[in-house]
Structures are given as structure tokens and as C-alpha cells.
């Protein structure tokens, strides 16, 4: 059975230039403003700071222990006080 369509809305043709023009919205203007990054605060306990300091000292001791005498002499010549003390200690033996 065929039925006719009685309420058809006419379609207006739009040129491609008219279709591409979209007025700026308020939201796009708001979105273009830079947002401040959220900040976090970290509190390090005294125990954690002491542990970190002890680790740094241990790393320095290990580095000095595996350093060659030539490296120590170079560092002492460049003004490294720890290297100078080590050279003085070695020459005193």
C-alpha cells in the first residue's frame, strides 16, 4: 500500500562558504585561557631526610674507595679538599 507524504519542509541550499562560518562561542574563549597547573605539597620527615643524607654519604665513601690514585691526584690538583686530605694521609704512611 502506498501512502503520500503530506508535510514536507523545504530545504534551503547553503553555499560552502556560509556553512564554514561558525561564530565563536563563549566556551571556546574560556578554553583558550591557560589553566594553572595544580600544585602538590610534599613534607619529608626528619627520619627520611637523615636516611637520605646517610645514603649520600655512603655513596661518596664507596666512590672514593674505588677511585684510582691518578683520579685522586687530579681532583686534589683541582682543589678538592677531600682528595687533598686523602693524599696527605697516603703520603704520611
Buried (B, 14 or more C-beta within 10 A) or exposed (E): EEEEEEEEEEEEEEEEEEEEEEEEEEEEEEEEEEEEEEEEEEEEEEEEEEEEEEEEEEEEEEEBEEBEEEBBBEBBEEEBEEBBEBBEEEEEE
